[in-house]
Each structure stands twice: as structure tokens, then as C-alpha cells.
């Protein structure tokens, strides 16, 4: 019998401005980045949200940060290290047009590494927006990597450090640890792992809670020209928020197929590295179903919520929200939304466009172009159109 794959126990986001080094840090920490991607490319799956799994080890003999690595054999003294845990890195695109992808990614993160380049002024626009997105998702546990430290002198590094400190304070993240890194050279990755171990704990798993999973991707894994009897059902990918899923479970998908709640059967479960019999929160998992694979190809089911039958909210095309603007944005009057304005809403892994049909103080009614499944009290990210792009300005709480 094949050995079962092991699920990661925590999802750590890599966030920050484009080109500040998110992918290099993931590479330096996991070394598996390229493999994960090429595997996906081979199967023709669109890459929106990248991810890579790795295992952290601690050497029993080395002292301080030097003891931490991603190698079972200690890189300093070659002694066999103690396995700490398997983690999953979720790489959020830093490009401004992909902000909605980043927001979907934030819904899957338990903590994050905010990557800030030492050779640029802090904050850059996306640095700020990504931290706002973390706030909306309620992510408190983060570590800052002050990256590209090799490109600046001591004075410049200190100036940049002060800018980072002030920026973090503004968003009430003042206690966050800042680790200087040079990811291209693998510099201080041990310090970074130590900081992650200290500051980003794995989520507690309560298998008794009714299962809930955000769908971030979906695909058709059949090869072109496959014979009818070889065709397998559609696959849903994402992260479990609470509870557990077991092979054979019957669950409910909302908004579902054609925006009607849809019952599905779990045919097979897998995580990076292979199949599993049971899945819990942590890591990205795939759920093979009996859905027509035509309906799951190209991430068509992204934004759905999968959960225990009878516990998932019905799809809605009208929502009422209480708006909360970000402090810095509210000082600028043009950021306030108006009646009739078109806004982009990000709820969990779902993205939809809405029109504000009524507005009373901070309460707004919005009609949605594509229905979503949301719970009372859930936080929804709100972006408005600037001259050239969508900009995150506020979050709404579902009433
Ligand atoms: Zn050692």
C-alpha cells in the first residue's frame, strides 16, 4: 500500500510589493518552488496562487537561530535535527492587477511573512494594501523580512528599518519582529525560520466543528482525448477553515452549480505529495468529486464555500454591509463610496462586482453581479476604481 501523504499544519502567506523578493524567500526556504509550478504546468492548470510545502527542523546541538533549518541533517554540524512541523507557503502576487487574487489568498492564510525591500522607500503601494488585506482577514501573526539587505549600506538599512517600524505602528502591528534577509544568498533564513516558529503558531484543529472549506481553485485533470470510461470528476482545491473532510463524505457547495447549492461526494482527497484519507485545516488540499469536469476547469468554482450539508449559507445577490474605512483613506474625501457606484467585493476566495443601491451613513445595500455565499458578521474587502486600477479602501461587515 502507498504511504499516505502528510498535510501541512499551517498556511503562511508571502506578501508584499512586486519584486521585493517573495518568490526568492519561498525558494530559499522550500527549494521546491519550481517543482510545484512545473508539475502544475504539465497538467495545464492555471497558476494564480502559488504554494510550496516545506518542513522545519531544529538541530539538538547548535545554539540559537543556527539550529533552525529546512534540512533534516543540520547544515552546520550535520547532526540529525528534530522535526518541528510541515508548513505551506502561499505566494500572493504583488502586481496591482492581481490584488483580488491576493485577497483570495489572504482568506487561506493563518499568518504571513511581509517582505519589504530595504532599497526602496517603505511603504510601497502594494505593501500597504497587502497589510490592509491581512487586517481584514483578521491575521495577527506576521513576521517582516527586510529583504535585499545586501544592496544597501548600514545607514540606509537603518533608515529603512525606521520607515518599516512607523508603517507597522500605523496598522497596529508594532510588535511584529523584523528580520534582515538577503534571500538570493540564503542569508538569515535560519533567523527567519526561528521568528516564524515563535510568532506564527499552527491553528488549533477541532474536528467536531461542522466542516467549512474555501475553494481557491478548481480544475479538470483529464487529459485531452481521454476515453469516456477514463474520465474522472472535477477537482476542487483550497483550504479547510474548520472541521474535517473524509473520503466518501457528502458535502454541500455554495453558491454551487448555476448558483444553486449543490451536493457533492468526496471521491478522493489529496495534498501536495499524494493522497490522504482525512483532511483538516492546514495546507492546500484537493477534493476529487463526481461533478462534470467541464464545470470545474479553469478555476470556475473558485469562490465557492464547501461545507457540511445544511450549514452553508445560501447564495445571495443582495447584501447589506456596515462599512469601515481604513484610517489613512478616510482623510481623502474622494475615497468615500457614493450611491450608484460600482465596487469590487472580495469575500473569502470569492470576487464579485456590486452596485451600491442605497447608502445610509455607514450602512450600504449592494446588488451583486455574481451571487456569493457569506455569513453574518463576515468581513468583505471593498475596492473602488481609481483612474487606472481598483484600490482597496475599506471592509464591510455583513449584517
Ligand atoms: Zn547543528
Boltz pocket constraint, residues with backbone or C-beta under 6 A from the ligand:
constraints:
  - pocket:
      binder: B
      contacts: [[A, 59], [A, 60], [A, 61], [A, 62], [A, 66], [A, 67], [A, 74], [A, 75], [A, 76], [A, 77], [A, 78], [A, 79]]
      max_distance: 6.0
